[in-house]
Amino acid sequence: MFRADGNSKTGLGHIFRSLSMIDMLKNDFECVFMINKPDPSLIRLIESYCKFVLLNAATIEEELSVLDEKLLANDIVVTDGYQFDEVYQQFLKAKVRKLVMVDDMADKHYYADLIINHGDASVKDKYRKENYTKVLAGFPYSIIRKEYLRAAQVKKVITKIDTIFICMGGADPFNITIKAITASLQCDFINQIVVVTGSAYSNRDELKKTLNAVTDKKIIHEENIAANRMVELINMSEIAITPASSIAMEICCVKAGLLSGTVIDNQEAILKQLISAGCCLSLGDFNTATERDIADHLMKLNDRHLVTSLVQKQAVAIDGVSGERILNEFKMLVA
């Protein structure tokens, strides 16, 4: 039983991580997604992966009451979000067989049987937890969809640099997409700009106006696309701009000269790990960076030797077999 929420304001990262894990487990476990008051587009997305349960709860108390009726003693519950405090965890521990938490904050006491933090290996010993709690941390436990894990095992050779891939996640609530496009237009070596936006992106009109005004570069814009198409678009690009979230790790799987940074605080751990592994150039905070800042960093990526080095280190950092590692951990939970 997977429990996560997402929307245009909070983003879709928790949703996509959960769906990625469902992909890893669904051949061995029956997977069900539990979500509270989702947009219709999210329901359609989840339906393409597994069954779902609508909670429709106004408060945490209401939610726990609903879960008390829905959950069975033999269930494993997987949570991904920031609302699952100690009371919530203890309720689940008393109700179901095992509790797994996907977590990147390490900001509370944890009662889970298993914690997965795929973005920060250094935080492993900082968790306040029960003696029985096991922590899996770092890129070896990357929670990424199978299409990207397959791509991670394919070598990519950079022979030219003229196409940039831009994706700021499923929602991009701060509209960094426009800033990244405008910065890319300032770089003469970029001939083609590939832009991907998600179903929760709310600045479509401004984006359309920006793209329609471009006359000197080829533009590809696609919205809410499947993972296999994402892989194709990343693969045709030599460099990329993304936040330090799961999308950055997906870039590392397919491989490109990555310029990354943070949009919200919880992305700092992934950014730190990307930098330490030599997988990206860091912009810092996308919100405070100017278009000129972004353009200056992109100019550094107009270097085939640098991009090749980043790509080679990405291939080492994310090896494409994290799905097997995570599946084995779940099998051990019920052994």
C-alpha positions as a Python dict, from the first residue, in 0.01 Angstrom:
ca = {
    (1, 'M'): (0, 0, 0),
    (2, 'F'): (163, 324, -119),
    (3, 'R'): (68, 655, 45),
    (4, 'A'): (168, 983, -123),
    (5, 'D'): (12, 1309, -245),
    (6, 'G'): (100, 1575, -501),
    (7, 'N'): (-42, 1871, -691),
    (8, 'S'): (54, 2185, -884),
    (9, 'K'): (164, 2368, -567),
    (10, 'T'): (360, 2097, -387),
    (11, 'G'): (490, 1919, -696),
    (12, 'L'): (463, 1558, -811),
    (13, 'G'): (794, 1419, -683),
    (14, 'H'): (638, 1201, -412),
    (15, 'I'): (390, 1061, -665),
    (16, 'F'): (654, 972, -922),
    (17, 'R'): (886, 815, -667),
    (18, 'S'): (602, 594, -547),
    (19, 'L'): (511, 495, -903),
    (20, 'S'): (876, 418, -972),
    (21, 'M'): (888, 185, -673),
    (22, 'I'): (562, 21, -780),
    (23, 'D'): (734, -52, -1112),
    (24, 'M'): (1013, -225, -920),
    (25, 'L'): (781, -436, -703),
    (26, 'K'): (461, -508, -895),
    (27, 'N'): (573, -840, -1041),
    (28, 'D'): (625, -977, -689),
    (29, 'F'): (374, -778, -480),
    (30, 'E'): (18, -659, -528),
    (31, 'C'): (50, -279, -524),
    (32, 'V'): (-223, -28, -435),
    (33, 'F'): (-186, 352, -430),
    (34, 'M'): (-362, 550, -156),
    (35, 'I'): (-403, 922, -236),
    (36, 'N'): (-597, 1209, -83),
    (37, 'K'): (-808, 1438, -308),
    (38, 'P'): (-604, 1406, -629),
    (39, 'D'): (-651, 1593, -956),
    (40, 'P'): (-823, 1382, -1227),
    (41, 'S'): (-499, 1371, -1429),
    (42, 'L'): (-323, 1207, -1134),
    (43, 'I'): (-590, 941, -1108),
    (44, 'R'): (-539, 853, -1475),
    (45, 'L'): (-162, 837, -1422),
    (46, 'I'): (-187, 611, -1117),
    (47, 'E'): (-441, 386, -1291),
    (48, 'S'): (-181, 313, -1558),
    (49, 'Y'): (39, 158, -1287),
    (50, 'C'): (-190, -6, -1031),
    (51, 'K'): (-517, 3, -837),
    (52, 'F'): (-585, 306, -621),
    (53, 'V'): (-784, 408, -313),
    (54, 'L'): (-923, 761, -270),
    (55, 'L'): (-902, 875, 93),
    (56, 'N'): (-1098, 1205, 71),
    (57, 'A'): (-995, 1304, 425),
    (58, 'A'): (-1002, 1665, 548),
    (59, 'T'): (-776, 1602, 851),
    (60, 'I'): (-513, 1353, 965),
    (61, 'E'): (-765, 1215, 1214),
    (62, 'E'): (-1012, 1147, 934),
    (63, 'E'): (-738, 986, 728),
    (64, 'L'): (-637, 751, 1007),
    (65, 'S'): (-1001, 655, 1052),
    (66, 'V'): (-1027, 567, 683),
    (67, 'L'): (-699, 374, 692),
    (68, 'D'): (-822, 180, 994),
    (69, 'E'): (-1094, 37, 770),
    (70, 'K'): (-883, -9, 455),
    (71, 'L'): (-560, -161, 583),
    (72, 'L'): (-507, -528, 665),
    (73, 'A'): (-269, -687, 913),
    (74, 'N'): (-57, -844, 638),
    (75, 'D'): (-6, -520, 442),
    (76, 'I'): (319, -334, 390),
    (77, 'V'): (265, 44, 387),
    (78, 'V'): (510, 268, 199),
    (79, 'T'): (486, 640, 274),
    (80, 'D'): (646, 924, 77),
    (81, 'G'): (581, 1275, 211),
    (82, 'Y'): (640, 1511, 500),
    (83, 'Q'): (313, 1472, 690),
    (84, 'F'): (383, 1128, 835),
    (85, 'D'): (477, 1221, 1191),
    (86, 'E'): (543, 994, 1490),
    (87, 'V'): (171, 951, 1569),
    (88, 'Y'): (95, 852, 1211),
    (89, 'Q'): (387, 608, 1204),
    (90, 'Q'): (291, 444, 1532),
    (91, 'F'): (-66, 400, 1409),
    (92, 'L'): (62, 219, 1101),
    (93, 'K'): (309, 7, 1295),
    (94, 'A'): (27, -120, 1517),
    (95, 'K'): (-199, -186, 1217),
    (96, 'V'): (10, -350, 943),
    (97, 'R'): (290, -600, 894),
    (98, 'K'): (569, -359, 793),
    (99, 'L'): (621, 15, 747),
    (100, 'V'): (858, 158, 484),
    (101, 'M'): (927, 533, 461),
    (102, 'V'): (1080, 711, 163),
    (103, 'D'): (1235, 1012, 335),
    (104, 'D'): (1486, 1286, 256),
    (105, 'M'): (1458, 1500, 570),
    (106, 'A'): (1573, 1295, 873),
    (107, 'D'): (1384, 1549, 1085),
    (108, 'K'): (1183, 1335, 1330),
    (109, 'H'): (1191, 1006, 1517),
    (110, 'Y'): (1124, 712, 1287),
    (111, 'Y'): (938, 391, 1370),
    (112, 'A'): (960, 245, 1020),
    (113, 'D'): (1107, -98, 955),
    (114, 'L'): (1286, 41, 650),
    (115, 'I'): (1384, 396, 545),
    (116, 'I'): (1497, 473, 190),
    (117, 'N'): (1681, 799, 122),
    (118, 'H'): (1816, 773, -231),
    (119, 'G'): (1959, 1123, -236),
    (120, 'D'): (2204, 1144, 52),
    (121, 'A'): (2432, 867, 173),
    (122, 'S'): (2591, 1096, 433),
    (123, 'V'): (2267, 1130, 633),
    (124, 'K'): (2240, 760, 709),
    (125, 'D'): (2373, 787, 1066),
    (126, 'K'): (2173, 1102, 1147),
    (127, 'Y'): (1834, 932, 1165),
    (128, 'R'): (1673, 909, 1508),
    (129, 'K'): (1512, 568, 1486),
    (130, 'E'): (1421, 244, 1655),
    (131, 'N'): (1680, -31, 1694),
    (132, 'Y'): (1504, -244, 1433),
    (133, 'T'): (1496, 32, 1169),
    (134, 'K'): (1717, -23, 864),
    (135, 'V'): (1829, 273, 650),
    (136, 'L'): (1916, 246, 280),
    (137, 'A'): (2084, 563, 155),
    (138, 'G'): (2250, 701, -156),
    (139, 'F'): (2242, 647, -531),
    (140, 'P'): (2269, 263, -508),
    (141, 'Y'): (1903, 277, -395),
    (142, 'S'): (1783, 524, -659),
    (143, 'I'): (1404, 517, -691),
    (144, 'I'): (1376, 569, -1064),
    (145, 'R'): (1142, 428, -1327),
    (146, 'K'): (1252, 116, -1514),
    (147, 'E'): (1295, 301, -1847),
    (148, 'Y'): (1572, 512, -1690),
    (149, 'L'): (1735, 220, -1512),
    (150, 'R'): (1764, 42, -1846),
    (151, 'A'): (1913, 355, -2002),
    (152, 'A'): (2170, 373, -1720),
    (153, 'Q'): (2328, 56, -1854),
    (154, 'V'): (2380, 202, -2204),
    (155, 'K'): (2697, 395, -2290),
    (156, 'K'): (2658, 746, -2436),
    (157, 'V'): (2928, 921, -2640),
    (158, 'I'): (2925, 1300, -2680),
    (159, 'T'): (3042, 1408, -3027),
    (160, 'K'): (2889, 1758, -3040),
    (161, 'I'): (2705, 2003, -2814),
    (162, 'D'): (2411, 2191, -2964),
    (163, 'T'): (2092, 2062, -2796),
    (164, 'I'): (1969, 2137, -2444),
    (165, 'F'): (1700, 1953, -2249),
    (166, 'I'): (1498, 2156, -1995),
    (167, 'C'): (1260, 2002, -1741),
    (168, 'M'): (1186, 2154, -1402),
    (169, 'G'): (962, 1872, -1280),
    (170, 'G'): (594, 1792, -1303),
    (171, 'A'): (470, 2119, -1149),
    (172, 'D'): (747, 2383, -1155),
    (173, 'P'): (550, 2607, -915),
    (174, 'F'): (813, 2885, -935),
    (175, 'N'): (817, 2880, -1317),
    (176, 'I'): (1192, 2832, -1352),
    (177, 'T'): (1124, 2683, -1698),
    (178, 'I'): (1086, 3029, -1855),
    (179, 'K'): (1407, 3152, -1692),
    (180, 'A'): (1600, 2849, -1820),
    (181, 'I'): (1467, 2892, -2174),
    (182, 'T'): (1554, 3263, -2180),
    (183, 'A'): (1906, 3186, -2058),
    (184, 'S'): (1948, 2918, -2325),
    (185, 'L'): (1849, 3168, -2594),
    (186, 'Q'): (2153, 3375, -2493),
    (187, 'C'): (2392, 3089, -2581),
    (188, 'D'): (2491, 3090, -2949),
    (189, 'F'): (2618, 2732, -2943),
    (190, 'I'): (2269, 2600, -2857),
    (191, 'N'): (2074, 2535, -3177),
    (192, 'Q'): (1787, 2327, -3035),
    (193, 'I'): (1593, 2358, -2710),
    (194, 'V'): (1389, 2062, -2583),
    (195, 'V'): (1134, 2159, -2315),
    (196, 'V'): (923, 1915, -2115),
    (197, 'T'): (650, 2027, -1874),
    (198, 'G'): (425, 1816, -1654),
    (199, 'S'): (51, 1789, -1610),
    (200, 'A'): (59, 2017, -1305),
    (201, 'Y'): (242, 2303, -1480),
    (202, 'S'): (22, 2613, -1451),
    (203, 'N'): (206, 2868, -1669),
    (204, 'R'): (120, 2727, -2010),
    (205, 'D'): (13, 3058, -2165),
    (206, 'E'): (337, 3235, -2071),
    (207, 'L'): (540, 2939, -2194),
    (208, 'K'): (355, 2931, -2527),
    (209, 'K'): (416, 3303, -2575),
    (210, 'T'): (787, 3263, -2496),
    (211, 'L'): (836, 2972, -2732),
    (212, 'N'): (637, 3131, -3015),
    (213, 'A'): (870, 3432, -3006),
    (214, 'V'): (1179, 3218, -3076),
    (215, 'T'): (1289, 3242, -3440),
    (216, 'D'): (1657, 3147, -3443),
    (217, 'K'): (1652, 2808, -3268),
    (218, 'K'): (1456, 2487, -3314),
    (219, 'I'): (1208, 2429, -3031),
    (220, 'I'): (1058, 2100, -2915),
    (221, 'H'): (797, 2127, -2640),
    (222, 'E'): (616, 1822, -2505),
    (223, 'E'): (387, 1793, -2205),
    (224, 'N'): (308, 1511, -1964),
    (225, 'I'): (490, 1245, -2164),
    (226, 'A'): (567, 882, -2089),
    (227, 'A'): (907, 778, -1951),
    (228, 'N'): (1020, 612, -2275),
    (229, 'R'): (964, 939, -2464),
    (230, 'M'): (1152, 1128, -2192),
    (231, 'V'): (1446, 893, -2242),
    (232, 'E'): (1439, 964, -2617),
    (233, 'L'): (1437, 1341, -2566),
    (234, 'I'): (1716, 1335, -2309),
    (235, 'N'): (1918, 1102, -2529),
    (236, 'M'): (1904, 1346, -2821),
    (237, 'S'): (2037, 1625, -2594),
    (238, 'E'): (2397, 1677, -2492),
    (239, 'I'): (2331, 1910, -2197),
    (240, 'A'): (2039, 1957, -1956),
    (241, 'I'): (1893, 2186, -1690),
    (242, 'T'): (1691, 2027, -1408),
    (243, 'P'): (1639, 2071, -1033),
    (244, 'A'): (1824, 1838, -797),
    (245, 'S'): (1531, 1600, -765),
    (246, 'S'): (1448, 1263, -917),
    (247, 'I'): (1458, 1422, -1263),
    (248, 'A'): (1829, 1499, -1216),
    (249, 'M'): (1890, 1134, -1133),
    (250, 'E'): (1696, 1039, -1446),
    (251, 'I'): (1926, 1265, -1647),
    (252, 'C'): (2222, 1082, -1495),
    (253, 'C'): (2075, 752, -1611),
    (254, 'V'): (2034, 862, -1975),
    (255, 'K'): (2340, 1090, -1943),
    (256, 'A'): (2397, 1453, -2038),
    (257, 'G'): (2607, 1746, -1921),
    (258, 'L'): (2388, 1845, -1628),
    (259, 'L'): (2339, 2190, -1479),
    (260, 'S'): (2142, 2145, -1158),
    (261, 'G'): (2044, 2332, -843),
    (262, 'T'): (1772, 2363, -585),
    (263, 'V'): (1419, 2500, -605),
    (264, 'I'): (1318, 2395, -253),
    (265, 'D'): (1530, 2310, 51),
    (266, 'N'): (1473, 1934, 43),
    (267, 'Q'): (1670, 1913, -284),
    (268, 'E'): (1997, 2016, -119),
    (269, 'A'): (2091, 1659, -26),
    (270, 'I'): (2059, 1527, -381),
    (271, 'L'): (2249, 1829, -513),
    (272, 'K'): (2529, 1766, -263),
    (273, 'Q'): (2555, 1403, -371),
    (274, 'L'): (2546, 1494, -743),
    (275, 'I'): (2831, 1739, -688),
    (276, 'S'): (3042, 1501, -477),
    (277, 'A'): (3003, 1228, -739),
    (278, 'G'): (3106, 1468, -1016),
    (279, 'C'): (2775, 1430, -1199),
    (280, 'C'): (2680, 1796, -1250),
    (281, 'L'): (2767, 2161, -1241),
    (282, 'S'): (2582, 2341, -963),
    (283, 'L'): (2390, 2662, -1010),
    (284, 'G'): (2291, 2685, -643),
    (285, 'D'): (1940, 2822, -590),
    (286, 'F'): (1735, 2849, -910),
    (287, 'N'): (1503, 3099, -746),
    (288, 'T'): (1773, 3358, -682),
    (289, 'A'): (1984, 3287, -991),
    (290, 'T'): (1939, 3531, -1278),
    (291, 'E'): (1904, 3442, -1644),
    (292, 'R'): (2260, 3569, -1688),
    (293, 'D'): (2382, 3337, -1410),
    (294, 'I'): (2225, 3041, -1588),
    (295, 'A'): (2364, 3145, -1925),
    (296, 'D'): (2716, 3183, -1782),
    (297, 'H'): (2701, 2830, -1638),
    (298, 'L'): (2569, 2693, -1968),
    (299, 'M'): (2866, 2846, -2148),
    (300, 'K'): (3091, 2632, -1930),
    (301, 'L'): (2909, 2327, -2067),
    (302, 'N'): (3010, 2420, -2421),
    (303, 'D'): (3310, 2195, -2364),
    (304, 'R'): (3297, 1839, -2495),
    (305, 'H'): (3570, 1721, -2257),
    (306, 'L'): (3383, 1854, -1952),
    (307, 'V'): (3051, 1707, -2065),
    (308, 'T'): (3216, 1372, -2139),
    (309, 'S'): (3366, 1371, -1789),
    (310, 'L'): (3025, 1441, -1632),
    (311, 'V'): (2863, 1166, -1837),
    (312, 'Q'): (3129, 912, -1742),
    (313, 'K'): (3086, 990, -1372),
    (314, 'Q'): (2707, 966, -1403),
    (315, 'A'): (2749, 613, -1540),
    (316, 'V'): (2949, 519, -1231),
    (317, 'A'): (2716, 686, -979),
    (318, 'I'): (2390, 528, -1099),
    (319, 'D'): (2445, 177, -1228),
    (320, 'G'): (2088, 84, -1324),
    (321, 'V'): (2037, -204, -1078),
    (322, 'S'): (1883, -16, -784),
    (323, 'G'): (1547, -174, -863),
    (324, 'E'): (1686, -518, -794),
    (325, 'R'): (1841, -401, -467),
    (326, 'I'): (1513, -248, -348),
    (327, 'L'): (1308, -552, -452),
    (328, 'N'): (1542, -777, -254),
    (329, 'E'): (1499, -556, 55),
    (330, 'F'): (1120, -588, 30),
    (331, 'K'): (1147, -963, -7),
    (332, 'M'): (1354, -973, 311),
    (333, 'L'): (1084, -775, 492),
    (334, 'V'): (837, -1060, 444),
    (335, 'A'): (1080, -1352, 461),
}
